[in-house]
Amino acid sequence: MTTSEPLTTELGDHPDVHDPCVACPHPLHEHDALGVRYCTATTVFALPRGCICR
């Protein structure tokens, strides 16, 4: 995996883009590549941080 690819494999099955994000209040289809990586890391490592969109 290169550093430009979203980190989605750690979440198990690939979520549907219309599903809500488990790390922030935005739907997954509103995430850009950086948002996907940020929210995936937030979820995987159980980090107590806010949304990257703020």
Secondary structure as UniProt FT lines:
FT   TURN            3..4
FT   HELIX           9..11
FT   TURN            17..18
FT   HELIX           28..30
FT   HELIX           33..44
FT   TURN            45..46
FT   TURN            52..53
//
